[in-house]
Amino acid sequence: MSRDADAKTDPKLSRLFDKRTVERNIKKGLITRKDYEKYLKTLDDSADKGVYGGAEVKDDEPDEAAGAETPESPADNLPG
């Protein structure tokens, strides 16, 4: 089994290919750029799982927990 295939299952090896540290590991000689490219090709495509942009959600109705009343301001609770 190749090193990049093991990286998916072995947490110690997967740390070598971590996006945040991979450049450092390449400079140190722990992995090669070619190893990293192979590893990237083995990853599943998860593009369909992402949320792009952001749908605008309108909150026209008040929360059920708050009821239809508007919340009191702290000044409403002061005496006098």
NUBAKE-718320 format. One record per residue: residue number from 1; z negated, y negated, x negated of N, C-alpha, C in turn. Coordinates in steps of 0.02 Angstrom, whole numbers, plus 32768, in hexadecimal, padded with zeros to 4 digits. Example, Ala and Ser with C-alpha at 12.3 -4.5 7.8 and 13.67 -1.06 7.14 Angstrom:
! NUBAKE-718320
pos->1, nZ->7E7A, nY->811C, nX->7D6C, caZ->7E7A, caY->80E1, caX->7D99, cZ->7E7A, cY->80A5, cX->7D6C
pos->2, nZ->7E9E, nY->8070, nX->7D7E, caZ->7E9B, caY->8035, caX->7D54, cZ->7E76, cY->7FFE, cX->7D7B
END
This chain:
! NUBAKE-718320
pos->1, nZ->8000, nY->803B, nX->7FD6, caZ->8000, caY->8000, caX->8000, cZ->8000, cY->7FC2, cX->7FD3
pos->2, nZ->8026, nY->7F8F, nX->7FE6, caZ->802B, caY->7F53, caX->7FBD, cZ->7FEF, cY->7F25, cX->7FC6
pos->3, nZ->7FE7, nY->7EF8, nX->7F98, caZ->7FAE, caY->7ECB, caX->7F99, cZ->7FAE, cY->7E9F, cX->7FD8
pos->4, nZ->7FEA, nY->7E85, nX->7FEC, caZ->7FED, caY->7E59, caX->8026, cZ->7FE0, cY->7E7E, cX->8067
pos->5, nZ->7FF2, nY->7EBE, nX->806B, caZ->7FE3, caY->7EE5, caX->80A7, cZ->7F98, cY->7EF2, cX->80AB
pos->6, nZ->7F78, nY->7EFB, nX->8072, caZ->7F2F, caY->7F05, caX->8070, cZ->7F0A, cY->7EC6, cX->8084
pos->7, nZ->7F28, nY->7E8D, nX->8077, caZ->7F07, caY->7E4D, caX->8083, cZ->7EF8, cY->7E42, cX->80CD
pos->8, nZ->7F20, nY->7E60, nX->80F8, caZ->7F13, caY->7E59, caX->8140, cZ->7ED3, cY->7E7C, cX->8154
pos->9, nZ->7EC2, nY->7EB2, nX->8132, caZ->7E88, caY->7ED9, caX->8146, cZ->7E4C, cY->7ECF, cX->8118
pos->10, nZ->7E57, nY->7EC0, nX->80D9, caZ->7E21, caY->7EB7, caX->80AA, cZ->7E0D, cY->7E6E, cX->80A5
pos->11, nZ->7DCF, nY->7E5D, nX->80BA, caZ->7DBB, caY->7E17, caX->80B9, cZ->7DBB, cY->7DF8, cX->8074
pos->12, nZ->7DAC, nY->7E1E, nX->8040, caZ->7DAB, caY->7E03, caX->7FFD, cZ->7DF2, cY->7DEE, cX->7FE7
pos->13, nZ->7E23, nY->7E18, nX->7FF7, caZ->7E67, caY->7E07, caX->7FE5, cZ->7E83, cY->7DCF, cX->8011
pos->14, nZ->7E6F, nY->7DCE, nX->8050, caZ->7E89, caY->7D9A, caX->807C, cZ->7E71, cY->7D55, cX->8066
pos->15, nZ->7E39, nY->7D52, nX->8044, caZ->7E20, caY->7D12, caX->802A, cZ->7E4E, cY->7CF6, cX->7FF4
pos->16, nZ->7E70, nY->7D22, nX->7FD0, caZ->7E9F, caY->7D0B, caX->7F9C, cZ->7EDA, cY->7CE5, cX->7FBC
pos->17, nZ->7EED, nY->7CF9, nX->7FF8, caZ->7F26, caY->7CDB, caX->8019, cZ->7F13, cY->7CA5, cX->804B
pos->18, nZ->7ED4, nY->7C92, nX->804D, caZ->7EBD, caY->7C5E, caX->807B, cZ->7EE2, cY->7C1D, cX->806D
pos->19, nZ->7EF9, nY->7BFE, nX->80A1, caZ->7F20, caY->7BC1, caX->809B, cZ->7EFC, cY->7B8B, cX->8073
pos->20, nZ->7EBA, nY->7B89, nX->8079, caZ->7E94, caY->7B55, caX->8057, cZ->7E8B, cY->7B61, cX->800D
pos->21, nZ->7E94, nY->7B9F, nX->7FF6, caZ->7E87, caY->7BAF, caX->7FAF, cZ->7EC1, cY->7BCF, cX->7F8C
pos->22, nZ->7EF8, nY->7BDA, nX->7FAE, caZ->7F2F, caY->7C00, caX->7F90, cZ->7F4D, cY->7BDE, cX->7F53
pos->23, nZ->7F53, nY->7B9C, nX->7F54, caZ->7F6F, caY->7B79, caX->7F1A, cZ->7F43, cY->7B82, cX->7EDD
pos->24, nZ->7F02, nY->7B7E, nX->7EE6, caZ->7ED3, caY->7B89, caX->7EAF, cZ->7ED9, cY->7BD0, cX->7E94
pos->25, nZ->7EDF, nY->7C01, nX->7EC0, caZ->7EE4, caY->7C47, caX->7EAB, cZ->7F25, cY->7C55, cX->7E87
pos->26, nZ->7F5A, nY->7C32, nX->7E99, caZ->7F9A, caY->7C39, caX->7E75, cZ->7F93, cY->7C1B, cX->7E2F
pos->27, nZ->7F74, nY->7BE0, nX->7E2A, caZ->7F6B, caY->7BC0, caX->7DE9, cZ->7F40, cY->7BEA, cX->7DBB
pos->28, nZ->7F0D, nY->7C0C, nX->7DD8, caZ->7EE1, caY->7C36, caX->7DB0, cZ->7F02, cY->7C78, cX->7D9C
pos->29, nZ->7F3A, nY->7C88, nX->7DBC, caZ->7F5D, caY->7CC6, caX->7DAC, cZ->7F42, cY->7D02, cX->7DD3
pos->30, nZ->7F1A, nY->7CF6, nX->7E07, caZ->7F00, caY->7D2D, caX->7E2F, cZ->7F35, cY->7D4C, cX->7E5B
pos->31, nZ->7F64, nY->7D22, nX->7E72, caZ->7F9F, caY->7D3A, caX->7E98, cZ->7FDB, cY->7D12, cX->7E80
pos->32, nZ->8016, nY->7D29, nX->7E91, caZ->8053, caY->7D04, caX->7E80, cZ->806F, cY->7CE4, cX->7EBE
pos->33, nZ->809A, nY->7CB5, nX->7EB4, caZ->80BC, caY->7C94, caX->7EEC, cZ->80E3, cY->7CC8, cX->7F14
pos->34, nZ->8100, nY->7CF8, nX->7EF1, caZ->8126, caY->7D2D, caX->7F11, cZ->80F9, cY->7D58, cX->7F3E
pos->35, nZ->80BC, nY->7D67, nX->7F27, caZ->808C, caY->7D8C, caX->7F50, cZ->807C, cY->7D65, cX->7F8F
pos->36, nZ->8072, nY->7D24, nX->7F87, caZ->8061, caY->7CFB, caX->7FC0, cZ->809A, cY->7CF8, cX->7FF3
pos->37, nZ->80D8, nY->7CF1, nX->7FDB, caZ->8112, caY->7CF0, caX->8007, cZ->8118, cY->7D33, cX->802D
pos->38, nZ->810B, nY->7D6A, nX->800B, caZ->810D, caY->7DAC, caX->802D, cZ->80D7, cY->7DAF, cX->8062
pos->39, nZ->809C, nY->7D96, nX->8052, caZ->8064, caY->7D97, caX->8082, cZ->8076, cY->7D6E, cX->80C0
pos->40, nZ->8095, nY->7D34, nX->80B7, caZ->80A7, caY->7D0A, caX->80EF, cZ->80D9, cY->7D2D, cX->811D
pos->41, nZ->8106, nY->7D55, nX->8100, caZ->8137, caY->7D79, caX->8128, cZ->8117, cY->7DB0, cX->8151
pos->42, nZ->80DD, nY->7DCA, nX->813C, caZ->80BD, caY->7E00, caX->8161, cZ->8095, cY->7DE7, cX->819C
pos->43, nZ->8089, nY->7DA6, nX->81A0, caZ->8061, caY->7D8A, caX->81D6, cZ->8088, cY->7D8A, cX->8217
pos->44, nZ->8065, nY->7D95, nX->824E, caZ->8084, caY->7D95, caX->8290, cZ->8095, cY->7D4E, cX->82A4
pos->45, nZ->80CA, nY->7D47, nX->82CC, caZ->80DE, caY->7D06, caX->82E6, cZ->80B3, cY->7CF8, cX->8323
pos->46, nZ->808C, nY->7CC3, nX->8320, caZ->8060, caY->7CB2, caX->8357, cZ->8072, cY->7C6F, cX->8376
pos->47, nZ->80B1, nY->7C5B, nX->836E, caZ->80C7, caY->7C1A, caX->8388, cZ->80C0, cY->7C16, cX->83D4
pos->48, nZ->80C7, nY->7C4E, nX->83F6, caZ->80C3, caY->7C4C, caX->843F, cZ->807B, cY->7C46, cX->8458
pos->49, nZ->804A, nY->7C4C, nX->842B, caZ->8004, caY->7C47, caX->843E, cZ->7FEA, cY->7C00, cX->8438
pos->50, nZ->8010, nY->7BD4, nX->8419, caZ->7FF9, caY->7B90, caX->840D, cZ->8003, cY->7B63, cX->8449
pos->51, nZ->7FE0, nY->7B2B, nX->8449, caZ->7FE7, caY->7AF8, caX->847B, cZ->8003, cY->7ABB, cX->8458
pos->52, nZ->803C, nY->7AA5, nX->846E, caZ->805E, caY->7A6D, caX->844D, cZ->8056, cY->7A2E, cX->8476
pos->53, nZ->804C, nY->79F8, nX->8454, caZ->8044, caY->79B8, caX->8476, cZ->8000, cY->79B6, cX->8498
pos->54, nZ->8001, nY->79B8, nX->84D6, caZ->7FC3, caY->79B7, caX->84FC, cZ->7FD4, cY->79A1, cX->8543
pos->55, nZ->7FCB, nY->79CD, nX->8571, caZ->7FD9, caY->79BC, caX->85B6, cZ->7FA3, cY->798C, cX->85CD
pos->56, nZ->7FB8, nY->7958, nX->85EE, caZ->7F87, caY->7928, caX->8608, cZ->7F68, cY->7945, cX->8646
pos->57, nZ->7F26, nY->7946, nX->8646, caZ->7F01, caY->7960, caX->867E, cZ->7EE2, cY->7926, cX->86A3
pos->58, nZ->7EF1, nY->7921, nX->86E3, caZ->7ED4, caY->78EC, caX->870B, cZ->7E94, cY->7906, cX->872A
pos->59, nZ->7E61, nY->78DD, nX->8726, caZ->7E21, caY->78F0, caX->8741, cZ->7E13, cY->78C1, cX->877C
pos->60, nZ->7E3B, nY->78CA, nX->87B2, caZ->7E35, caY->789F, caX->87EC, cZ->7DF7, cY->78AF, cX->8816
pos->61, nZ->7DE3, nY->78EE, nX->8816, caZ->7DAB, caY->7902, caX->8840, cZ->7D6C, cY->7904, cX->8816
pos->62, nZ->7D33, nY->78EE, nX->8832, caZ->7CF4, caY->78F1, caX->880C, cZ->7CDE, cY->7939, cX->8802
pos->63, nZ->7CB7, nY->7942, nX->87CE, caZ->7C9B, caY->7985, caX->87C1, cZ->7C6D, cY->7999, cX->87F9
pos->64, nZ->7C6C, nY->79D9, nX->8808, caZ->7C40, caY->79F2, caX->883D, cZ->7BF7, cY->79E9, cX->882A
pos->65, nZ->7BE6, nY->79EF, nX->87EA, caZ->7BA1, caY->79E9, caX->87D4, cZ->7B88, cY->79A1, cX->87DE
pos->66, nZ->7BB4, nY->7970, nX->87D4, caZ->7BA0, caY->792B, caX->87DB, cZ->7BA2, cY->7915, cX->8824
pos->67, nZ->7BC7, nY->7938, nX->884D, caZ->7BCF, caY->7925, caX->8893, cZ->7BFD, cY->78EA, cX->8898
pos->68, nZ->7BFF, nY->78CB, nX->88D2, caZ->7C2C, caY->7893, caX->88DE, cZ->7C0D, cY->7851, cX->88C9
pos->69, nZ->7BCC, nY->7852, nX->88B8, caZ->7BAA, caY->7814, caX->88A5, cZ->7BBD, cY->7801, cX->885E
pos->70, nZ->7BB9, nY->77C1, nX->8850, caZ->7BC5, caY->77AA, caX->880C, cZ->7B83, cY->77AF, cX->87E6
pos->71, nZ->7B85, nY->77BE, nX->87A6, caZ->7B47, caY->77C4, caX->8780, cZ->7B25, cY->777F, cX->877A
pos->72, nZ->7AE2, nY->7781, nX->8779, caZ->7ABD, caY->7742, caX->8772, cZ->7ABE, cY->772B, cX->872A
pos->73, nZ->7ABE, nY->76EB, nX->8721, caZ->7AB9, caY->76D0, caX->86DD, cZ->7A6F, cY->76CC, cX->86CB
pos->74, nZ->7A5C, nY->76CD, nX->868C, caZ->7A17, caY->76C8, caX->8677, cZ->79F6, cY->7688, cX->8690
pos->75, nZ->7A1C, nY->7653, nX->869A, caZ->7A00, caY->7613, caX->86B1, cZ->79E8, cY->7619, cX->86F9
pos->76, nZ->7A03, nY->7646, nX->8721, caZ->79EE, caY->7650, caX->8766, cZ->79A7, cY->766B, cX->876B
pos->77, nZ->798F, nY->768B, nX->8737, caZ->794D, caY->76AA, caX->8738, cZ->7916, cY->767C, cX->871F
pos->78, nZ->7927, nY->7640, nX->8707, caZ->78F4, caY->7612, caX->86ED, cZ->78CE, cY->75F1, cX->8726
pos->79, nZ->788D, nY->75E8, nX->871D, caZ->7867, caY->75C5, caX->8752, cZ->7877, cY->757B, cX->8754
pos->80, nZ->7875, nY->7560, nX->878F, caZ->7874, caY->751C, caX->8796, cZ->78AA, cY->74F1, cX->87A4
END
